[in-house]
Amino acid sequence: MAAPPIFPPDLSRGIPCVAVPWYPDNPNPRTPSRGSPEDLLLRAAFDGNLRLVRKMARELGGDEGRCAEKVRAVQDSNGLGTVHVAAARGKLPVCRYLVEELRLDVNSISEEGMSMTPLIYAIDAGSVDVVRYLLDNGSDTETLMSTGLKPLVYAVVLRNCEIVQALLSKGACIDALTTVGAALHFAAHDGRDDTVKILLDHHADPNKVAYGANRPLIYAIYARSLKCVKLLIEAGADVQGVGTETPLALAATDGLTDILKCLVQAGAGPNVCDGFGFTPLENAARYSRREDVEILFPVTSRIPNVRDWSVDGIISYAKSKPAPKEEDFCRVILDNLKFQGREAVKNKDYLCAEEIYTKAMNLDPDDATLFSNRSLCWLRLGDGKKALTDAVASKSMRPGWSKFCYREGAARMLLKDYEKACGAFLDGLKLEPDNAEIESALWEALESLKISRNNEKE
């Protein structure tokens, strides 16, 4: 039995639930309902009743300049303005009137909820015409939603290839990373080979790294999509992978014969062991997947302990080995999390690294290094208080480590507590007198303390 996959993460957690405007059914959208001019304006935009939108706008503002100002201020209970409502319903004539005649901002942000522009609502509605219109009139393709998604990724999530094409034609950044991946990661994760092809045709990076060390190919394999795997390999995806959870290891463990064959033909290395020390060949043999063993056997280096080096011999050998124990699973999961965390830090993806280290700490709350590593993430994210909390925790677990003293000092520097920062760096220097980095940090802290005290005297 293989370790339960932790990575890639569930990308669906980054998908927002859009607060679509809703009004009670109006049996005759051309007949005004009762209510205030503001309510009637929003209802008219919702119904696409351009005549009533014009009428309510005039009633609210009088002259044209005042009219635009008043309409701009109207919002529903979710903080959506008139343009948001019209875009969310795909009402192009109303959008055109609001943007061209009243000059309302196509990049206005809804004040409540997830801070979204009309473009996001049009994408959510699947209204290609409105999306194109908004883009032609200056909608920003890179506006970040509060969930961390951008319009292109949201269109990919909603599987709307026409809108994806429209966004790319207007220069949407194809490799822009969200908190859990770029557009290609989402498309591969969902097994959408049509979207994957569009993105690759527009030169999306098939080796873009996200959430630690995960590349689109890994997501495609988890999605069990042979078409996506082939498209990515053709575009130059690295079939070797990094770490122990390689593409070939995943395919062998999950019994994905067609994908396994494709990876082997592309030159994937068959001799990398997983976290349990098993090669892809051994994993295929352990599950008695004879066809997979026959694919892997000719390309795998001979395993010294296997006396009968044949397909039947490797199957017999692999099945004779004891199954991993529960503690082995925990170790492999923890090692994987630590590796992914290190990769995220290397890629300067500190928000992702913090999340990964937090998961690891839930498995091993007594690992001082995990606290120290998460402290670094908080430091890079500019959160001095959380950085200090983790640094102090790591130092209390292992008071004899100079690095933990350095982490505490760095956190206190961010908090402008220069005196205590000096103390922390001095503690670290006592433990490791030849550490140039700590010595330099101490001098910097002393200088900052001097300046701070001089400013207090003035």
Order of alpha helices (4+ residues) and beta strands (2+ residues): alpha-alpha-alpha-alpha-alpha-alpha-alpha-alpha-alpha-alpha-alpha-alpha-alpha-alpha-alpha-alpha-alpha-alpha-alpha-alpha-alpha-alpha-alpha-alpha-alpha
